[in-house]
Amino acid sequence: MSFYRNLFASLCFIFFGAALAFGHPYLYFGAMMCGVMFATARKKKWPDPVWAEPYLRKIDELLGLDKEPEDEEDGD
């Protein structure tokens, strides 16, 4: 349930950073629109898209985040 919130929040920060760096008004507008979409996704509780789970699982696999912590045995 947080896919769209995370997506639009990330895009908002990217647009805002680019707007600060380049000073272009359309980048500020893009940041504002992503912020609005973030708030809407949070308020309306948009469900995750069907393709988000395999996509996020693949990213976790590439980053090594899906591994379970191994049990350490003392050997006593």
All heavy atoms as a GROMACS GRO file, in nm:
protein
  618
    1MET      N    1   0.080  -0.119   0.000
    1MET     CA    2   0.000   0.000   0.000
    1MET      C    3   0.085   0.126   0.000
    1MET      O    4   0.032   0.236  -0.004
    1MET     CB    5  -0.082  -0.002   0.126
    1MET     CG    6  -0.221   0.004   0.121
    1MET     SD    7  -0.368   0.020   0.067
    1MET     CE    8  -0.461   0.034   0.210
    2SER      N    9   0.213   0.109   0.002
    2SER     CA   10   0.299   0.227   0.010
    2SER      C   11   0.378   0.249  -0.119
    2SER      O   12   0.464   0.337  -0.122
    2SER     CB   13   0.394   0.212   0.128
    2SER     OG   14   0.480   0.103   0.108
    3PHE      N   15   0.351   0.172  -0.222
    3PHE     CA   16   0.430   0.185  -0.344
    3PHE      C   17   0.417   0.323  -0.406
    3PHE      O   18   0.516   0.390  -0.436
    3PHE     CB   19   0.388   0.077  -0.446
    3PHE     CG   20   0.463   0.089  -0.576
    3PHE    CD1   21   0.591   0.041  -0.587
    3PHE    CD2   22   0.404   0.149  -0.685
    3PHE    CE1   23   0.660   0.053  -0.706
    3PHE    CE2   24   0.473   0.162  -0.804
    3PHE     CZ   25   0.600   0.113  -0.814
    4TYR      N   26   0.294   0.368  -0.426
    4TYR     CA   27   0.273   0.498  -0.489
    4TYR      C   28   0.321   0.612  -0.400
    4TYR      O   29   0.373   0.712  -0.448
    4TYR     CB   30   0.126   0.518  -0.526
    4TYR     CG   31   0.083   0.436  -0.644
    4TYR    CD1   32  -0.010   0.335  -0.631
    4TYR    CD2   33   0.137   0.460  -0.770
    4TYR    CE1   34  -0.049   0.259  -0.740
    4TYR    CE2   35   0.098   0.385  -0.879
    4TYR     CZ   36   0.006   0.285  -0.863
    4TYR     OH   37  -0.033   0.210  -0.971
    5ARG      N   38   0.300   0.598  -0.268
    5ARG     CA   39   0.349   0.701  -0.177
    5ARG      C   40   0.500   0.715  -0.188
    5ARG      O   41   0.552   0.826  -0.198
    5ARG     CB   42   0.311   0.667  -0.033
    5ARG     CG   43   0.164   0.684  -0.007
    5ARG     CD   44   0.126   0.657   0.136
    5ARG     NE   45   0.234   0.617   0.222
    5ARG     CZ   46   0.217   0.554   0.338
    5ARG    NH1   47   0.098   0.526   0.379
    5ARG    NH2   48   0.319   0.521   0.411
    6ASN      N   49   0.571   0.603  -0.185
    6ASN     CA   50   0.716   0.607  -0.196
    6ASN      C   51   0.762   0.658  -0.332
    6ASN      O   52   0.859   0.733  -0.342
    6ASN     CB   53   0.776   0.469  -0.169
    6ASN     CG   54   0.758   0.425  -0.027
    6ASN    OD1   55   0.736   0.507   0.062
    6ASN    ND2   56   0.765   0.296  -0.004
    7LEU      N   57   0.692   0.617  -0.436
    7LEU     CA   58   0.726   0.660  -0.571
    7LEU      C   59   0.715   0.812  -0.585
    7LEU      O   60   0.809   0.879  -0.628
    7LEU     CB   61   0.637   0.591  -0.674
    7LEU     CG   62   0.652   0.638  -0.819
    7LEU    CD1   63   0.786   0.595  -0.875
    7LEU    CD2   64   0.538   0.586  -0.902
    8PHE      N   65   0.600   0.866  -0.548
    8PHE     CA   66   0.578   1.009  -0.566
    8PHE      C   67   0.660   1.092  -0.468
    8PHE      O   68   0.703   1.203  -0.502
    8PHE     CB   69   0.429   1.042  -0.556
    8PHE     CG   70   0.350   0.993  -0.672
    8PHE    CD1   71   0.244   0.908  -0.655
    8PHE    CD2   72   0.384   1.031  -0.801
    8PHE    CE1   73   0.171   0.863  -0.763
    8PHE    CE2   74   0.312   0.986  -0.909
    8PHE     CZ   75   0.205   0.901  -0.891
    9ALA      N   76   0.686   1.041  -0.349
    9ALA     CA   77   0.772   1.114  -0.256
    9ALA      C   78   0.914   1.120  -0.309
    9ALA      O   79   0.980   1.224  -0.302
    9ALA     CB   80   0.769   1.048  -0.118
   10SER      N   81   0.963   1.010  -0.365
   10SER     CA   82   1.097   1.009  -0.424
   10SER      C   83   1.106   1.105  -0.542
   10SER      O   84   1.203   1.181  -0.554
   10SER     CB   85   1.133   0.868  -0.470
   10SER     OG   86   1.131   0.779  -0.362
   11LEU      N   87   1.006   1.100  -0.629
   11LEU     CA   88   1.006   1.191  -0.743
   11LEU      C   89   0.997   1.337  -0.698
   11LEU      O   90   1.058   1.425  -0.760
   11LEU     CB   91   0.890   1.157  -0.837
   11LEU     CG   92   0.906   1.030  -0.919
   11LEU    CD1   93   0.778   1.003  -0.997
   11LEU    CD2   94   1.023   1.041  -1.012
   12CYS      N   95   0.924   1.362  -0.592
   12CYS     CA   96   0.911   1.498  -0.540
   12CYS      C   97   1.048   1.550  -0.497
   12CYS      O   98   1.086   1.663  -0.531
   12CYS     CB   99   0.814   1.499  -0.423
   12CYS     SG  100   0.786   1.663  -0.353
   13PHE      N  101   1.122   1.470  -0.422
   13PHE     CA  102   1.256   1.513  -0.379
   13PHE      C  103   1.351   1.529  -0.497
   13PHE      O  104   1.435   1.619  -0.498
   13PHE     CB  105   1.312   1.416  -0.276
   13PHE     CG  106   1.255   1.433  -0.140
   13PHE    CD1  107   1.176   1.336  -0.084
   13PHE    CD2  108   1.278   1.549  -0.068
   13PHE    CE1  109   1.121   1.351   0.042
   13PHE    CE2  110   1.225   1.566   0.058
   13PHE     CZ  111   1.146   1.467   0.113
   14ILE      N  112   1.340   1.441  -0.596
   14ILE     CA  113   1.426   1.452  -0.714
   14ILE      C  114   1.397   1.581  -0.790
   14ILE      O  115   1.489   1.655  -0.827
   14ILE     CB  116   1.409   1.327  -0.804
   14ILE    CG1  117   1.471   1.206  -0.735
   14ILE    CG2  118   1.470   1.350  -0.941
   14ILE    CD1  119   1.438   1.074  -0.802
   15PHE      N  120   1.268   1.607  -0.814
   15PHE     CA  121   1.231   1.730  -0.883
   15PHE      C  122   1.271   1.854  -0.804
   15PHE      O  123   1.318   1.952  -0.860
   15PHE     CB  124   1.080   1.734  -0.910
   15PHE     CG  125   1.040   1.667  -1.038
   15PHE    CD1  126   0.980   1.543  -1.036
   15PHE    CD2  127   1.061   1.730  -1.159
   15PHE    CE1  128   0.942   1.481  -1.154
   15PHE    CE2  129   1.022   1.670  -1.278
   15PHE     CZ  130   0.964   1.545  -1.275
   16PHE      N  131   1.253   1.850  -0.671
   16PHE     CA  132   1.287   1.966  -0.590
   16PHE      C  133   1.437   1.990  -0.589
   16PHE      O  134   1.483   2.105  -0.598
   16PHE     CB  135   1.234   1.949  -0.448
   16PHE     CG  136   1.248   2.072  -0.365
   16PHE    CD1  137   1.177   2.186  -0.396
   16PHE    CD2  138   1.335   2.075  -0.257
   16PHE    CE1  139   1.190   2.301  -0.320
   16PHE    CE2  140   1.348   2.189  -0.181
   16PHE     CZ  141   1.275   2.303  -0.212
   17GLY      N  142   1.515   1.884  -0.581
   17GLY     CA  143   1.661   1.899  -0.588
   17GLY      C  144   1.706   1.955  -0.722
   17GLY      O  145   1.793   2.042  -0.728
   18ALA      N  146   1.646   1.906  -0.829
   18ALA     CA  147   1.679   1.957  -0.962
   18ALA      C  148   1.635   2.102  -0.977
   18ALA      O  149   1.705   2.183  -1.038
   18ALA     CB  150   1.614   1.870  -1.070
   19ALA      N  151   1.522   2.135  -0.917
   19ALA     CA  152   1.474   2.274  -0.924
   19ALA      C  153   1.568   2.367  -0.849
   19ALA      O  154   1.596   2.479  -0.896
   19ALA     CB  155   1.332   2.284  -0.867
   20LEU      N  156   1.617   2.324  -0.735
   20LEU     CA  157   1.713   2.407  -0.662
   20LEU      C  158   1.844   2.421  -0.739
   20LEU      O  159   1.906   2.527  -0.739
   20LEU     CB  160   1.740   2.347  -0.524
   20LEU     CG  161   1.628   2.359  -0.422
   20LEU    CD1  162   1.667   2.286  -0.293
   20LEU    CD2  163   1.597   2.504  -0.393
   21ALA      N  164   1.885   2.313  -0.804
   21ALA     CA  165   2.011   2.316  -0.877
   21ALA      C  166   2.002   2.401  -1.004
   21ALA      O  167   2.094   2.476  -1.035
   21ALA     CB  168   2.054   2.174  -0.913
   22PHE      N  169   1.892   2.390  -1.077
   22PHE     CA  170   1.880   2.456  -1.206
   22PHE      C  171   1.793   2.581  -1.204
   22PHE      O  172   1.800   2.662  -1.296
   22PHE     CB  173   1.828   2.359  -1.312
   22PHE     CG  174   1.917   2.239  -1.330
   22PHE    CD1  175   1.871   2.112  -1.299
   22PHE    CD2  176   2.047   2.253  -1.376
   22PHE    CE1  177   1.952   2.002  -1.314
   22PHE    CE2  178   2.129   2.143  -1.393
   22PHE     CZ  179   2.082   2.016  -1.361
   23GLY      N  180   1.709   2.593  -1.102
   23GLY     CA  181   1.625   2.711  -1.089
   23GLY      C  182   1.517   2.725  -1.195
   23GLY      O  183   1.467   2.834  -1.219
   24HIS      N  184   1.478   2.615  -1.256
   24HIS     CA  185   1.376   2.620  -1.361
   24HIS      C  186   1.238   2.607  -1.299
   24HIS      O  187   1.213   2.520  -1.216
   24HIS     CB  188   1.399   2.507  -1.461
   24HIS     CG  189   1.335   2.531  -1.593
   24HIS    ND1  190   1.204   2.504  -1.615
   24HIS    CD2  191   1.385   2.580  -1.709
   24HIS    CE1  192   1.173   2.535  -1.741
   24HIS    NE2  193   1.283   2.582  -1.798
   25PRO      N  194   1.143   2.692  -1.337
   25PRO     CA  195   1.010   2.689  -1.273
   25PRO      C  196   0.932   2.560  -1.300
   25PRO      O  197   0.851   2.519  -1.216
   25PRO     CB  198   0.938   2.810  -1.332
   25PRO     CG  199   1.016   2.852  -1.449
   25PRO     CD  200   1.155   2.802  -1.430
   26TYR      N  201   0.954   2.496  -1.414
   26TYR     CA  202   0.880   2.372  -1.442
   26TYR      C  203   0.924   2.260  -1.348
   26TYR      O  204   0.846   2.170  -1.319
   26TYR     CB  205   0.898   2.330  -1.587
   26TYR     CG  206   0.822   2.415  -1.684
   26TYR    CD1  207   0.885   2.475  -1.792
   26TYR    CD2  208   0.686   2.437  -1.667
   26TYR    CE1  209   0.815   2.554  -1.881
   26TYR    CE2  210   0.615   2.515  -1.756
   26TYR     CZ  211   0.680   2.573  -1.862
   26TYR     OH  212   0.610   2.652  -1.950
   27LEU      N  213   1.047   2.264  -1.301
   27LEU     CA  214   1.091   2.163  -1.206
   27LEU      C  215   1.023   2.182  -1.070
   27LEU      O  216   0.990   2.085  -1.002
   27LEU     CB  217   1.243   2.166  -1.193
   27LEU     CG  218   1.319   2.125  -1.319
   27LEU    CD1  219   1.468   2.146  -1.301
   27LEU    CD2  220   1.289   1.981  -1.355
   28TYR      N  221   1.004   2.308  -1.030
   28TYR     CA  222   0.928   2.334  -0.907
   28TYR      C  223   0.784   2.287  -0.923
   28TYR      O  224   0.725   2.231  -0.830
   28TYR     CB  225   0.929   2.483  -0.873
   28TYR     CG  226   1.059   2.532  -0.817
   28TYR    CD1  227   1.143   2.613  -0.893
   28TYR    CD2  228   1.098   2.499  -0.689
   28TYR    CE1  229   1.263   2.660  -0.841
   28TYR    CE2  230   1.218   2.544  -0.636
   28TYR     CZ  231   1.299   2.625  -0.713
   28TYR     OH  232   1.417   2.669  -0.661
   29PHE      N  233   0.727   2.308  -1.041
   29PHE     CA  234   0.591   2.263  -1.068
   29PHE      C  235   0.584   2.110  -1.062
   29PHE      O  236   0.488   2.053  -1.008
   29PHE     CB  237   0.544   2.314  -1.204
   29PHE     CG  238   0.403   2.276  -1.237
   29PHE    CD1  239   0.297   2.336  -1.171
   29PHE    CD2  240   0.377   2.180  -1.333
   29PHE    CE1  241   0.167   2.301  -1.201
   29PHE    CE2  242   0.247   2.144  -1.364
   29PHE     CZ  243   0.142   2.205  -1.297
   30GLY      N  244   0.685   2.043  -1.118
   30GLY     CA  245   0.690   1.896  -1.112
   30GLY      C  246   0.699   1.847  -0.968
   30GLY      O  247   0.634   1.748  -0.932
   31ALA      N  248   0.778   1.915  -0.884
   31ALA     CA  249   0.788   1.877  -0.744
   31ALA      C  250   0.654   1.896  -0.675
   31ALA      O  251   0.612   1.811  -0.594
   31ALA     CB  252   0.896   1.959  -0.674
   32MET      N  253   0.585   2.005  -0.707
   32MET     CA  254   0.456   2.032  -0.646
   32MET      C  255   0.354   1.925  -0.688
   32MET      O  256   0.277   1.875  -0.605
   32MET     CB  257   0.406   2.170  -0.686
   32MET     CG  258   0.277   2.209  -0.618
   32MET     SD  259   0.218   2.371  -0.666
   32MET     CE  260   0.184   2.348  -0.840
   33MET      N  261   0.352   1.888  -0.813
   33MET     CA  262   0.258   1.787  -0.861
   33MET      C  263   0.287   1.650  -0.800
   33MET      O  264   0.193   1.576  -0.764
   33MET     CB  265   0.262   1.776  -1.014
   33MET     CG  266   0.198   1.894  -1.084
   33MET     SD  267   0.022   1.903  -1.052
   33MET     CE  268   0.012   2.042  -0.943
   34CYS      N  269   0.413   1.615  -0.785
   34CYS     CA  270   0.447   1.488  -0.721
   34CYS      C  271   0.406   1.490  -0.574
   34CYS      O  272   0.362   1.388  -0.520
   34CYS     CB  273   0.596   1.459  -0.735
   34CYS     SG  274   0.644   1.416  -0.903
   35GLY      N  275   0.421   1.605  -0.509
   35GLY     CA  276   0.375   1.617  -0.371
   35GLY      C  277   0.225   1.601  -0.359
   35GLY      O  278   0.175   1.539  -0.265
   36VAL      N  279   0.151   1.655  -0.454
   36VAL     CA  280   0.006   1.640  -0.455
   36VAL      C  281  -0.032   1.494  -0.477
   36VAL      O  282  -0.122   1.441  -0.410
   36VAL     CB  283  -0.057   1.730  -0.564
   36VAL    CG1  284  -0.202   1.695  -0.588
   36VAL    CG2  285  -0.043   1.876  -0.525
   37MET      N  286   0.036   1.428  -0.568
   37MET     CA  287   0.006   1.287  -0.593
   37MET      C  288   0.042   1.201  -0.472
   37MET      O  289  -0.028   1.104  -0.441
   37MET     CB  290   0.081   1.238  -0.718
   37MET     CG  291   0.036   1.307  -0.845
   37MET     SD  292  -0.138   1.285  -0.881
   37MET     CE  293  -0.137   1.118  -0.937
   38PHE      N  294   0.151   1.235  -0.403
   38PHE     CA  295   0.188   1.165  -0.281
   38PHE      C  296   0.077   1.177  -0.176
   38PHE      O  297   0.036   1.078  -0.116
   38PHE     CB  298   0.319   1.222  -0.226
   38PHE     CG  299   0.344   1.190  -0.082
   38PHE    CD1  300   0.390   1.065  -0.045
   38PHE    CD2  301   0.321   1.283   0.016
   38PHE    CE1  302   0.413   1.034   0.088
   38PHE    CE2  303   0.344   1.254   0.149
   38PHE     CZ  304   0.389   1.129   0.185
   39ALA      N  305   0.029   1.298  -0.156
   39ALA     CA  306  -0.077   1.320  -0.057
   39ALA      C  307  -0.206   1.249  -0.096
   39ALA      O  308  -0.276   1.193  -0.010
   39ALA     CB  309  -0.101   1.470  -0.040
   40THR      N  310  -0.237   1.249  -0.225
   40THR     CA  311  -0.357   1.181  -0.272
   40THR      C  312  -0.346   1.030  -0.252
   40THR      O  313  -0.441   0.965  -0.208
   40THR     CB  314  -0.382   1.213  -0.420
   40THR    OG1  315  -0.393   1.354  -0.434
   40THR    CG2  316  -0.508   1.146  -0.470
   41ALA      N  317  -0.230   0.973  -0.285
   41ALA     CA  318  -0.210   0.830  -0.268
   41ALA      C  319  -0.221   0.790  -0.121
   41ALA      O  320  -0.275   0.685  -0.088
   41ALA     CB  321  -0.074   0.789  -0.323
   42ARG      N  322  -0.172   0.875  -0.033
   42ARG     CA  323  -0.181   0.847   0.110
   42ARG      C  324  -0.326   0.857   0.158
   42ARG      O  325  -0.375   0.772   0.231
   42ARG     CB  326  -0.091   0.943   0.188
   42ARG     CG  327  -0.088   0.912   0.336
   42ARG     CD  328  -0.013   1.016   0.411
   42ARG     NE  329  -0.077   1.144   0.382
   42ARG     CZ  330  -0.034   1.259   0.424
   42ARG    NH1  331   0.075   1.265   0.494
   42ARG    NH2  332  -0.098   1.371   0.394
   43LYS      N  333  -0.394   0.963   0.117
   43LYS     CA  334  -0.531   0.986   0.164
   43LYS      C  335  -0.629   0.882   0.110
   43LYS      O  336  -0.715   0.832   0.183
   43LYS     CB  337  -0.576   1.126   0.123
   43LYS     CG  338  -0.712   1.163   0.175
   43LYS     CD  339  -0.749   1.304   0.137
   43LYS     CE  340  -0.887   1.339   0.189
   43LYS     NZ  341  -0.928   1.472   0.149
   44LYS      N  342  -0.616   0.849  -0.018
   44LYS     CA  343  -0.709   0.755  -0.082
   44LYS      C  344  -0.669   0.609  -0.061
   44LYS      O  345  -0.741   0.519  -0.100
   44LYS     CB  346  -0.717   0.783  -0.232
   44LYS     CG  347  -0.768   0.921  -0.267
   44LYS     CD  348  -0.916   0.930  -0.248
   44LYS     CE  349  -0.964   1.064  -0.298
   44LYS     NZ  350  -1.106   1.076  -0.292
   45LYS      N  351  -0.548   0.587  -0.004
   45LYS     CA  352  -0.496   0.452   0.022
   45LYS      C  353  -0.496   0.367  -0.106
   45LYS      O  354  -0.556   0.259  -0.112
   45LYS     CB  355  -0.575   0.385   0.133
   45LYS     CG  356  -0.560   0.456   0.263
   45LYS     CD  357  -0.632   0.385   0.374
   45LYS     CE  358  -0.593   0.454   0.499
   45LYS     NZ  359  -0.678   0.484   0.597
   46TRP      N  360  -0.430   0.421  -0.208
   46TRP     CA  361  -0.421   0.350  -0.335
   46TRP      C  362  -0.353   0.215  -0.315
   46TRP      O  363  -0.247   0.205  -0.253
   46TRP     CB  364  -0.340   0.430  -0.436
   46TRP     CG  365  -0.408   0.552  -0.487
   46TRP    CD1  366  -0.537   0.588  -0.469
   46TRP    CD2  367  -0.349   0.654  -0.568
   46TRP    NE1  368  -0.563   0.707  -0.533
   46TRP    CE2  369  -0.450   0.748  -0.594
   46TRP    CE3  370  -0.223   0.674  -0.620
   46TRP    CZ2  371  -0.426   0.861  -0.670
   46TRP    CZ3  372  -0.200   0.787  -0.696
   46TRP    CH2  373  -0.301   0.879  -0.721
   47PRO      N  374  -0.410   0.108  -0.370
   47PRO     CA  375  -0.345  -0.023  -0.358
   47PRO      C  376  -0.224  -0.031  -0.451
   47PRO      O  377  -0.214   0.040  -0.551
   47PRO     CB  378  -0.454  -0.121  -0.403
   47PRO     CG  379  -0.542  -0.040  -0.493
   47PRO     CD  380  -0.538   0.100  -0.439
   48ASP      N  381  -0.132  -0.118  -0.416
   48ASP     CA  382  -0.014  -0.137  -0.500
   48ASP      C  383  -0.055  -0.198  -0.634
   48ASP      O  384  -0.147  -0.280  -0.640
   48ASP     CB  385   0.085  -0.230  -0.432
   48ASP     CG  386   0.147  -0.167  -0.308
   48ASP    OD1  387   0.140  -0.044  -0.295
   48ASP    OD2  388   0.203  -0.241  -0.226
   49PRO      N  389   0.014  -0.162  -0.743
   49PRO     CA  390  -0.017  -0.226  -0.871
   49PRO      C  391   0.028  -0.372  -0.870
   49PRO      O  392   0.112  -0.412  -0.789
   49PRO     CB  393   0.065  -0.144  -0.972
   49PRO     CG  394   0.173  -0.081  -0.893
   49PRO     CD  395   0.119  -0.061  -0.755
   50VAL      N  396  -0.028  -0.450  -0.961
   50VAL     CA  397   0.000  -0.594  -0.963
   50VAL      C  398   0.147  -0.621  -0.997
   50VAL      O  399   0.202  -0.723  -0.955
   50VAL     CB  400  -0.092  -0.669  -1.062
   50VAL    CG1  401  -0.234  -0.665  -1.014
   50VAL    CG2  402  -0.082  -0.613  -1.202
   51TRP      N  403   0.210  -0.533  -1.069
   51TRP     CA  404   0.348  -0.556  -1.109
   51TRP      C  405   0.448  -0.508  -1.004
   51TRP      O  406   0.569  -0.532  -1.017
   51TRP     CB  407   0.379  -0.488  -1.242
   51TRP     CG  408   0.340  -0.343  -1.246
   51TRP    CD1  409   0.221  -0.292  -1.288
   51TRP    CD2  410   0.417  -0.231  -1.202
   51TRP    NE1  411   0.220  -0.156  -1.275
   51TRP    CE2  412   0.340  -0.116  -1.222
   51TRP    CE3  413   0.545  -0.217  -1.148
   51TRP    CZ2  414   0.386   0.011  -1.189
   51TRP    CZ3  415   0.589  -0.090  -1.117
   51TRP    CH2  416   0.511   0.021  -1.138
   52ALA      N  417   0.404  -0.444  -0.899
   52ALA     CA  418   0.495  -0.387  -0.800
   52ALA      C  419   0.564  -0.495  -0.717
   52ALA      O  420   0.682  -0.484  -0.687
   52ALA     CB  421   0.421  -0.291  -0.709
   53GLU      N  422   0.492  -0.598  -0.678
   53GLU     CA  423   0.550  -0.701  -0.592
   53GLU      C  424   0.666  -0.774  -0.659
   53GLU      O  425   0.774  -0.784  -0.599
   53GLU     CB  426   0.442  -0.799  -0.547
   53GLU     CG  427   0.491  -0.905  -0.452
   53GLU     CD  428   0.537  -0.850  -0.320
   53GLU    OE1  429   0.481  -0.748  -0.275
   53GLU    OE2  430   0.630  -0.908  -0.262
   54PRO      N  431   0.651  -0.825  -0.783
   54PRO     CA  432   0.768  -0.889  -0.846
   54PRO      C  433   0.882  -0.791  -0.871
   54PRO      O  434   1.000  -0.826  -0.858
   54PRO     CB  435   0.714  -0.942  -0.980
   54PRO     CG  436   0.567  -0.942  -0.968
   54PRO     CD  437   0.532  -0.841  -0.864
   55TYR      N  438   0.848  -0.668  -0.904
   55TYR     CA  439   0.950  -0.565  -0.928
   55TYR      C  440   1.029  -0.536  -0.801
   55TYR      O  441   1.153  -0.534  -0.802
   55TYR     CB  442   0.879  -0.440  -0.979
   55TYR     CG  443   0.967  -0.322  -1.006
   55TYR    CD1  444   1.054  -0.321  -1.113
   55TYR    CD2  445   0.961  -0.210  -0.924
   55TYR    CE1  446   1.134  -0.212  -1.138
   55TYR    CE2  447   1.041  -0.101  -0.948
   55TYR     CZ  448   1.128  -0.102  -1.055
   55TYR     OH  449   1.207   0.006  -1.078
   56LEU      N  450   0.960  -0.517  -0.690
   56LEU     CA  451   1.028  -0.489  -0.563
   56LEU      C  452   1.104  -0.611  -0.513
   56LEU      O  453   1.210  -0.597  -0.452
   56LEU     CB  454   0.927  -0.441  -0.460
   56LEU     CG  455   0.862  -0.306  -0.490
   56LEU    CD1  456   0.753  -0.275  -0.389
   56LEU    CD2  457   0.966  -0.196  -0.494
   57ARG      N  458   1.051  -0.731  -0.536
   57ARG     CA  459   1.121  -0.853  -0.498
   57ARG      C  460   1.253  -0.866  -0.575
   57ARG      O  461   1.355  -0.904  -0.519
   57ARG     CB  462   1.032  -0.974  -0.523
   57ARG     CG  463   1.077  -1.096  -0.451
   57ARG     CD  464   0.981  -1.214  -0.467
   57ARG     NE  465   0.841  -1.177  -0.467
   57ARG     CZ  466   0.754  -1.213  -0.561
   57ARG    NH1  467   0.792  -1.287  -0.662
   57ARG    NH2  468   0.628  -1.176  -0.552
   58LYS      N  469   1.251  -0.831  -0.704
   58LYS     CA  470   1.372  -0.837  -0.785
   58LYS      C  471   1.476  -0.735  -0.737
   58LYS      O  472   1.594  -0.765  -0.732
   58LYS     CB  473   1.335  -0.810  -0.933
   58LYS     CG  474   1.449  -0.821  -1.028
   58LYS     CD  475   1.502  -0.962  -1.036
   58LYS     CE  476   1.607  -0.972  -1.143
   58LYS     NZ  477   1.669  -1.102  -1.147
   59ILE      N  478   1.430  -0.615  -0.700
   59ILE     CA  479   1.522  -0.514  -0.647
   59ILE      C  480   1.583  -0.562  -0.516
   59ILE      O  481   1.705  -0.548  -0.494
   59ILE     CB  482   1.449  -0.380  -0.628
   59ILE    CG1  483   1.419  -0.320  -0.765
   59ILE    CG2  484   1.533  -0.284  -0.546
   59ILE    CD1  485   1.336  -0.194  -0.758
   60ASP      N  486   1.500  -0.620  -0.428
   60ASP     CA  487   1.553  -0.674  -0.302
   60ASP      C  488   1.655  -0.783  -0.327
   60ASP      O  489   1.756  -0.793  -0.257
   60ASP     CB  490   1.440  -0.727  -0.215
   60ASP     CG  491   1.356  -0.617  -0.154
   60ASP    OD1  492   1.400  -0.500  -0.156
   60ASP    OD2  493   1.246  -0.648  -0.105
   61GLU      N  494   1.628  -0.866  -0.428
   61GLU     CA  495   1.720  -0.973  -0.462
   61GLU      C  496   1.853  -0.917  -0.512
   61GLU      O  497   1.960  -0.965  -0.474
   61GLU     CB  498   1.656  -1.062  -0.569
   61GLU     CG  499   1.739  -1.180  -0.610
   61GLU     CD  500   1.668  -1.260  -0.718
   61GLU    OE1  501   1.554  -1.302  -0.695
   61GLU    OE2  502   1.728  -1.276  -0.827
   62LEU      N  503   1.848  -0.814  -0.596
   62LEU     CA  504   1.969  -0.754  -0.648
   62LEU      C  505   2.051  -0.684  -0.540
   62LEU      O  506   2.174  -0.684  -0.542
   62LEU     CB  507   1.936  -0.654  -0.759
   62LEU     CG  508   1.884  -0.714  -0.890
   62LEU    CD1  509   1.838  -0.604  -0.984
   62LEU    CD2  510   1.993  -0.797  -0.956
   63LEU      N  511   1.982  -0.624  -0.444
   63LEU     CA  512   2.050  -0.552  -0.336
   63LEU      C  513   2.088  -0.645  -0.220
   63LEU      O  514   2.158  -0.602  -0.128
   63LEU     CB  515   1.961  -0.439  -0.284
   63LEU     CG  516   1.933  -0.327  -0.384
   63LEU    CD1  517   1.837  -0.227  -0.323
   63LEU    CD2  518   2.062  -0.258  -0.425
   64GLY      N  519   2.041  -0.768  -0.223
   64GLY     CA  520   2.071  -0.862  -0.116
   64GLY      C  521   1.990  -0.840   0.009
   64GLY      O  522   2.033  -0.878   0.118
   65LEU      N  523   1.873  -0.780  -0.002
   65LEU     CA  524   1.790  -0.751   0.114
   65LEU      C  525   1.695  -0.864   0.150
   65LEU      O  526   1.634  -0.862   0.256
   65LEU     CB  527   1.709  -0.623   0.091
   65LEU     CG  528   1.790  -0.497   0.066
   65LEU    CD1  529   1.698  -0.383   0.031
   65LEU    CD2  530   1.875  -0.464   0.185
   66ASP      N  531   1.683  -0.962   0.063
   66ASP     CA  532   1.586  -1.070   0.087
   66ASP      C  533   1.644  -1.186   0.166
   66ASP      O  534   1.573  -1.279   0.199
   66ASP     CB  535   1.529  -1.121  -0.046
   66ASP     CG  536   1.637  -1.183  -0.135
   66ASP    OD1  537   1.757  -1.158  -0.110
   66ASP    OD2  538   1.600  -1.255  -0.228
   67LYS      N  539   1.771  -1.182   0.198
   67LYS     CA  540   1.834  -1.293   0.268
   67LYS      C  541   1.797  -1.290   0.416
   67LYS      O  542   1.800  -1.188   0.480
   67LYS     CB  543   1.985  -1.286   0.252
   67LYS     CG  544   2.029  -1.303   0.109
   67LYS     CD  545   2.177  -1.293   0.098
   67LYS     CE  546   2.217  -1.307  -0.050
   67LYS     NZ  547   2.357  -1.284  -0.069
   68GLU      N  548   1.764  -1.408   0.466
   68GLU     CA  549   1.733  -1.423   0.609
   68GLU      C  550   1.864  -1.426   0.685
   68GLU      O  551   1.964  -1.478   0.638
   68GLU     CB  552   1.658  -1.555   0.630
   68GLU     CG  553   1.528  -1.564   0.556
   68GLU     CD  554   1.413  -1.510   0.638
   68GLU    OE1  555   1.424  -1.509   0.760
   68GLU    OE2  556   1.315  -1.467   0.577
   69PRO      N  557   1.868  -1.368   0.803
   69PRO     CA  558   1.991  -1.376   0.883
   69PRO      C  559   2.017  -1.522   0.921
   69PRO      O  560   1.927  -1.593   0.965
   69PRO     CB  561   1.964  -1.291   1.004
   69PRO     CG  562   1.818  -1.263   1.004
   69PRO     CD  563   1.766  -1.290   0.866
   70GLU      N  564   2.141  -1.562   0.903
   70GLU     CA  565   2.175  -1.700   0.931
   70GLU      C  566   2.192  -1.720   1.080
   70GLU      O  567   2.244  -1.633   1.152
   70GLU     CB  568   2.304  -1.737   0.857
   70GLU     CG  569   2.290  -1.732   0.707
   70GLU     CD  570   2.419  -1.767   0.636
   70GLU    OE1  571   2.511  -1.816   0.705
   70GLU    OE2  572   2.428  -1.744   0.516
   71ASP      N  573   2.150  -1.837   1.127
   71ASP     CA  574   2.168  -1.870   1.269
   71ASP      C  575   2.314  -1.905   1.295
   71ASP      O  576   2.372  -1.989   1.225
   71ASP     CB  577   2.079  -1.988   1.309
   71ASP     CG  578   1.931  -1.953   1.302
   71ASP    OD1  579   1.900  -1.833   1.316
   71ASP    OD2  580   1.849  -2.045   1.283
   72GLU      N  581   2.371  -1.840   1.393
   72GLU     CA  582   2.510  -1.869   1.427
   72GLU      C  583   2.511  -1.981   1.531
   72GLU      O  584   2.447  -1.972   1.634
   72GLU     CB  585   2.577  -1.745   1.482
   72GLU     CG  586   2.590  -1.634   1.379
   72GLU     CD  587   2.662  -1.514   1.437
   72GLU    OE1  588   2.729  -1.528   1.541
   72GLU    OE2  589   2.651  -1.408   1.377
   73GLU      N  590   2.586  -2.085   1.500
   73GLU     CA  591   2.596  -2.198   1.590
   73GLU      C  592   2.730  -2.189   1.663
   73GLU      O  593   2.833  -2.161   1.603
   73GLU     CB  594   2.582  -2.329   1.515
   73GLU     CG  595   2.447  -2.344   1.450
   73GLU     CD  596   2.437  -2.474   1.371
   73GLU    OE1  597   2.520  -2.563   1.396
   73GLU    OE2  598   2.347  -2.485   1.290
   74ASP      N  599   2.726  -2.217   1.793
   74ASP     CA  600   2.848  -2.210   1.873
   74ASP      C  601   2.938  -2.330   1.850
   74ASP      O  602   3.060  -2.319   1.862
   74ASP     CB  603   2.815  -2.201   2.022
   74ASP     CG  604   2.747  -2.067   2.054
   74ASP    OD1  605   2.770  -1.970   1.978
   74ASP    OD2  606   2.674  -2.062   2.154
   75GLY      N  607   2.883  -2.443   1.819
   75GLY     CA  608   2.962  -2.562   1.798
   75GLY      C  609   3.002  -2.632   1.927
   75GLY      O  610   3.092  -2.711   1.932
   76ASP      N  611   2.935  -2.597   2.038
   76ASP     CA  612   2.967  -2.660   2.166
   76ASP      C  613   2.911  -2.798   2.173
   76ASP      O  614   2.810  -2.835   2.137
   76ASP     CB  615   2.914  -2.579   2.284
   76ASP     CG  616   2.996  -2.452   2.301
   76ASP    OD1  617   3.118  -2.460   2.282
   76ASP    OD2  618   2.935  -2.348   2.337
   0.00000   0.00000   0.00000
